[in-house]
Amino acid sequence: MGVSLSAFNNTVLAQQQTEDGLVLEEIAVTGSRIKRAGFDTVAPAVTIDAEFMMDRGFLNINDALEETPSFGASVNERGDAEIAEIGLNFANALGLGSARTLTLINGRRVVSSNAPTTVDNDRSGPGLQVDLNIIPTLAIERMETIYTGGAPIYGSDAVAGTLNVIMRDDFEGMIVDGQWGISQRGEKEEGSVRGLWGMNSSNGKGNMMLSMEYTTIRPVDSTGNDIVTRADGFCENPVSQGPDDGEPDLLFCQDGNNLFITPNTGLPMRMLDPVTGDVVSTRLFDDDGNKLNVFADGPFNSDPNFLRDAQGNPLIFDVDGSLITFQQANVGTRVNRTDTQGANGFTNPIISDTQRFNALLGKKDRWNLYSKADYEITDGIRWFGEGLYSRLEASNVQEQPRFFSDVFGNNQLRPSIAINIADNPFVTDQTKQVLQANGVYDPNLVDENGQPVDQFFKVARSNFDIEGKTPFFRTQDTFRFVTGFDGDLEVFGRAWQWDAAFNYGESNARTITNQIDAERLQFALDAVVDPETGRAACRV
């Protein structure tokens, strides 16, 4: 909520007539309180008008902005948005980040739709960003952007630029339109229905306008897109012998996959002592209370602690719970410690590519209602008011599942899953034999009292079979109300303009996503044999 009061002197008359008879109308320059004639601005400005947006069929302001070289890619309905960003559209002037681009409507601030958090909004970050979805496109007259020059007026959130969305004024008549489109690949289906109505008062001193809009964007997942299913990436160059051999270290390749993405099975590994690097199986924590890692400290392409067969081949769990070699699992050719190439990741039931679980485009539906009115009370005093309501319902139809893995370091939040070797009835005799051969399990190990000692190995997996597609959902309601007075007067032979306004805005959002409780999952997997029934049951 805000209240503003301003007055400023202007020696430029309402209209100036040039020597050749042309009339230059007075306009207000974004980022300044000075009225200037024509387009004589103190800083470079970019203007996008309603005709351009209508000709191109843009359903959102951000689509038009990203057509200009001075705006970088930002948060939009692409499927790589984080939980707190689903369905939002933020402007990103000069590519400096959406938190450094201020968005105004008719020169006044708008309530932010950004979540005040640094969690799950990696692309936008914290800030006062305005969701451009809330502004109905048919009611826009033009958009003006000045770069860097708005910071002295508006503050640090205008360091990169100030986007001023100027709504139609004195509109009279009615416009109703609709559009629907789809790409030549049969994807990205979207459409809208819009309406705009306006009328002037009988005495010509007042005007009122009403705009309504509904827009929908249908989701696109990755599995049906032949470009994404190629799984383009970079693989190590087998010819390269080092940094100075004149050969590139990496080559462009296709069908790249990730060993740590095991959607239905798991990757068994040994635990290491963080100090000595020795194999550890009798404890899960180091001396500082941190969960033990499955990777030794070292370069990213160092070899992880796979379980291996007698011939030294790395092993992975098959869908039936048995251990098979990487070759039998068709994991492809390893290009570093966690990545492979040539495993048909989009159809392989054991390992996968990350893009297999990503959406290319999220689903979005929005409803906008905007009204504007003004009335000239006297020759020098005008009342004005604006009202806005916007409803957004968005979802990301699929996302990467939650990894339980130490692949990126000592993951304390969702570490690889620890399995009790002796007690767990799902650990087969084959697995025990392999663990014993790899120095992880000793069936004869007892404590000083002669009691068997608990021994563990770890399993890294991506839990797709538990979580499914891991969709995100967001609903958002935004309200904005502005009212005030403005006018002009002449004092001591000089013309002055003044305005006073009350500005109230409110944005309420709710986001929903699936999560796995790591502690409960660990309890659920800590299975033992129930002595009464002889069947598998949870220990606690």
N, C-alpha and C positions, 0 to 999 in steps of 0.2 A: 504494500500500500504506500502511496506517496502523494504529497501535496507540493505543487510547484507554483512559484510566483515570480514573474520576471517582467522587466521593463527595459526597453533599449531605444536609443536614439537612432534615427535613420534620416539622413538628409536627401535620400533618393525618393522622388515622388512615386506615387502609385503607378504612373505610366510615364514613360519618357518617349518623346517623339524625335526621331533622328531627322537629319537634314533632307533625306530622301523620302520622308513621310512614313517610314516604317514605325510601328508602335512596339516598344519593348515592354513586356509585362513584368511586373515585380514578382520575384520568387524567393522562397526561403531556402537557403543552402544548408544541406545536412552537415552537422558538426559545427554550426555557427548560428548565432542569433541575429546575424546581419542580413537584412533584405538587400538583394542585389538584382540588378537588371540583367535579363538574358541569361547567359551561361558563363558569366565572368566570375569564376570561383577562385578562391585562394589556394586550392589544392586540386590535383587531378581527380576527376570523378568519373565513374562508370554508371551509365543509366541503361536499364532494361525496361522496356515499356510493355503494356498489356498486349499490343498488337503482335510483338515478337513471341510472347508466350502462347498466344492463341494460335498463331501460325504454326508453331512447332508442336502444339498439342501437349505441352507440359502439364502434368498433374500436380506438380509440387514446385515451389519456388527454388528449392535446392537443385532440381534438375536443370533449371535455367542458369543458375549461378555456376554450376560445374561445366557449363559450355564455355565460360570465359576463362582465359588462361590465368587470370589473377586469383582464381579460387581453386584451392586444392581439394582432393577427395576427403570426405569427412564421414561422420556417422550418417548412415542411411539404411534402407531396408535390405542391404546385402546380408547374406547369411552369416558373415563373420563378426557381427555385432555381439557384444557381451550382454549378459542378462539384464543389466540396468539400462541398456541402450536400445533394446528391441523396438523397432518401429519408429524411432526418432530420426529427425533430420536436422542437423546443425550446420550452419555456414562456417566455412574455414577459409578466410581471406589470406592470401599469400602463402597458404600452406603452413602457417605458424601455429595451428591448433585452434579448434573451435572455441576454446576458452578465451581467446584473444580477439574474437570478432563479436562486436555488439550488434544486436538486432533491435530496431525500433519500429513502431507503427505510428505513422504521422508525427515523427520526431519525438515520441515519448516511449519510455521504457515499457517492456513487456515482462510478465512473470516468467521465471525460468522453469523449464521442465526437466532439467538435469538433476539426477539424484546427487544429494550432497554427500558423496562417499567416494573413496578411492578403490572400492572393491567392485569387481565385475563391470567396470566401465573404462577399460584400458584405452579405448580409442578416443574417447572424449575427455576423460579426466575430470576432476572437480572444476566447477565454475558456474557461471550464471547463463549458460547457453539457453537460447529460446528455440523451442521446437517449431520449425517452419511449417509443420503439418497443420497447425491451428489457424493459419491464415487462408481464407478462401480465395482462390486464384482469380475468380471472375470479378471480384470487387476491387482488384488492384489496378491502379492507374499506371504506376511505374515503380521501379526500385532504383534507389540511388546508393552508390557505395563510394565512400572516400577512404583512402588508405593512410594509416598512421596519424593523420591530422586530427582524428576525433579524440585521441587520448587526453589532450589538455582539457577538453570539454567534459568528457564522460568518465574518464578514469582508465585503469589498467586493463579492463576488459575490452577496450577499444584500441589496444596497441596495434593490432594488425589492420583493423578496419572497422568502419561503422556502416552497417546496412540499414537504410531507412526505407521501409515499405510504405509507400504513399497510396492511400486508398482513394477511390473515385470521389469527386466532389461535384455537387449539384447535378447528379445523374437523374435523368428523367426518362422513363420508358420501362421496357421489360426485355430481358434476354433469357432464353432457356436453351441449353444445349446439352448434348451428351456425346460421349465417344467411347469406343472400345477398340482394343488393339492386342495383337499377339505377334511374337517374333516369327521369322521365317522358319525357325526350328520347332515351332509349335510350343514355345515356352514364353514366360513373362507375360502372362495374360493380365490385362489391366483395363479399367474403365471408370467412367465418372458420369454423374448427372449433376448439372449445376443450374442455378436460377438466380437472377438479379432483377430487382424491381426498385424503382425510385420515382418520386414525384415532387414537384415544387408546390408551395402554398399558393393560394389564389392571388395574394398580393405580391408574390415574388420574393418575399423576404426569408422564406424558410424552405428547407428541403429535408426529406427523409429517404433513407435507402435501406433495403433489406436483401441479404444474400444468403442462399442456402446451397450446400454442396455435399454430395456423397461420393467417395472414391474408394475403389477396391483394387488390391494387387494380390494376385494368386501366387502361391509358393512354388518354388522350383528346387528340387533336390538334385543331388549330384549323380545319382546312379543311372539316370537316363540321358546324361550328356556325354557324347562321345569324346569331347575334348577333355573333360575332367577325368573320365575313366582311363585316359592314357597315362595318368599319374606322372606328368612331366616333372623332372627334377634334375639334379646333378649327381653324378657318380664319380668315384675316383678313377683317374686315368691310369690304366695299368702300365703305360709306357713311361710315365713320370718317375724319375729316380731321385728327385729332390728339388729344392727351390731354384737352383741355378742351372738346371739341365735344358732350359729353353722349351720345355714341354708344359702345357697347362696341367695343373694339379687335378682339376675337375673337368668332366665332359658332360654335355647335356645328354640326358638319357630319359627313357620312359619306363613305366611300370615300377616306380620306386615304392618301397614298402617299409614298414617299421616293425621290428621284432617285438617291441614292447606293446604293440597293439594286437592283443590276442583276444578277439571278441567273444570266443566261446570256450576257450581252454585256459592255458596258462604257460608261463615260461619258468621252469624250476631253476633255482640258483642257490649257491652257497653264500653264507654270511662271512664277513671278514672283520677281524679286529682292526679298528681304525689306526692303531699305533704300530702293531707288529705286522699287519697284513696276513696273519695266519687265519686259517679256516676256523670258524667258531660255530658250534652247534648246541652248546649247553646253556647259552644265555642269549637274551634278546636285546639287552641294553649295554652300552659301554659304561665306563666308570663315571661319566658325567650325566648318566640317566637318559642319553639319547638312544633311539632305536638303532641297532646295528645296520649298516649299509650292505648292499650286495656288490658294490663296486669299490675297488681300491682307488685311492687318489691317483690321478694321472690324466693324460690327454684323452679327449673325447673318443678317439678311435682305439683306445686300449681295450684289451679283450676282457669282457665281463666273465663272471664266475659261473659259466654254464656247467651243468652236469654233463658228463661225457660217457660214451660207451667204451668198451675195451680197445677200440681202434682210435679213440680220441675224437670221435664225431660228437658235436654238440647235440643235445637232446631237448625235445619239447613235448608237451602233452598233446596227445591226439584227442579227438572228440569223444572217444570211448574211455578215456582215462589212462590209457597205456602210454608209455614213453616211446617215441619214435625219433629217428634222426632228422636233422634239418633237410636232408636230401629227400627222405620219405615224405616229409611234410611239404615239400616243394616251396621252401621259403626263398628260393632264388639264390643269387650270388651276393655274398655280403660285401658291402662297400665301405662300411666302418663298423664300429662295435654294435650298433643298434639298427642300422639300415641295410636293406637288401634291394636287389633289382631283379625283376623277372619272376615274380611269384603269383601273377594274376590276382593282385590284392583285392579287386572288387568282387571276386568270386571265391577266393580261397577261404575255407572255413576256419583256418587256424591263425593266419596272420593277415594284416590288412594295411591299406594306405589310409592316412588320416582323412583324405578327401572323401572317402567312402561314407563317412558319417557327418559330413558338413552339408548344410543347405546353401545353395547358390543365391537364393532370394527368399526372404521371409514373407509371411502372409500379413496383410495389413488392410483394415477397414477403418475409415474415418468419416465422421459427420461434423460439418462446420455450420455454424449459424452466426452471422455478423449483421449488426444494425448500426446505422449512423444517422444523426439528425443535427440540424443547426437552425438557428433563427436569429435574424438581425433585429434586436430589440430597439435600438436607436441607430442613428447614422454612424455612431462610433463604438457601439457595444454589441457583441454577438455572443449568443449562448451556443454551446456545442456539446454533444454527447455521443459516446460509442459504447456498444455492448458486444461481447463475443462469448460464444460457448463452443467448445470443441470436445468431441469424444473420439478416442483412439482405442482400437482393439488390434493388437499385433501379436504375432507368434513367430518363433523360429522353429520350423517343423522338425529339424533334427540337428544334433550337435554331437561333437566328440563325446564319448562316454567318459566317466571319471576313471582316470588311471590310478591303479594301486601299484605303484612302481617306484623304484629308486633310480630310475634311469637318468634323471636330471640332477642327481645329488641325493643327499641324505634327507629324504622326504619324511618329515615328522608328522604331517597332516594325514596323508594317505600313503603309507609305506607299503612295500611288498608284503603279502600276507604270510604270516608265520604258521607253519603246519607242524603239529606234534607228531613225530614219526611213529613212535611205538603205540600211542594211544588211539590215533585216528584210524578207524576201520576202513576208511576209503584209501589209505595208503597201501597199495598192492605189494605183494611179495616182490614183484619185478622192480618196483620203485625202491623198496628197501635194499635190494641187492645193489642197485645202481648207486644209492646214497652211501652204502657201505664201501663200495669200490672207489668212490670219490672222496673218502675220508670224512664224510659228514655224519655217518651213523655207526655206532658201535653197540650191537645188541647186548654185549656183556658189561657195559659200563654201569657201575654202581657207585653210590656214595659211601662215606665212611661207616654208615650203618647197614650197608649191604642192600640198600633200596635202589631200584632202577632210577637213573637220572634222566630227566626230560631232555630230549634232543630235538632240534628243529631244523627245517630248511625253509626257504622262502619261495613264494610263487608270485611273479609279476603278471598282472592281467588288466584288461580294460573294461571288464564287467558289462559288456554290451548285452549279454544274455540276461542280466538282472535289470538294467535300467532301460533297455530298449533304445529309442532314438533320442532320448534326453531333450525333449522340446522345452522351449522357454515361452512364457506368456506374459503379456503386459496389457493392462487396461489403464487408461488415463482420461481424466476429466479436467478441462481447463476453463476457467472463468476469467473475464476481464471486463471492467467497467471504468469508463472515463467520463467525467463531466467537468465543465468549466466555462469561463468567459474569456474573450479576448477583444481587442479593439485597438483603436488608434486615436490620438489626440494631438493637439498642437499647443506647445507651451513656449513662450518667449520666441515665437517665430520659428520654432523647430518642430519637426514631426517626430512623434514617439509611438512605438507599438508596445502593447502590454498583453499579458495573458496570465490567468490563474487557473489551475486545474487540480482535480482530485483524481487519482489513479489507483484503482484497486485490482489486484490479480490474485488468483489462487489456482494451484495445480495439484491434483491428487492422483497418484499413480500406485498401482499394485503390480508386482512382478511375482511370477510363480515358476519354479523349476524343480526338477527332481534332484534329490541328493541322496547319497548313501551314507549312513552313519557308520563311520569306519570302525568304531568300537563295537557296535552291535554286529557288524559283519564279521569281525574277528571272533566274537563269541559264537556266532552261528556256525562258523567253520571249525571251531574247536570241538570236534565231535569225538565221542567215546562210545564204548559198547555198554548199553544199559544192562547191569547184571541181572535184573529181573526178567527182562524180555529178550535179552540177547540181540537186540537191534540197535542200530545207530541212534544216538540222541546227543543233544547239546550237553556239554559238561556242566554249564550253569544256566 
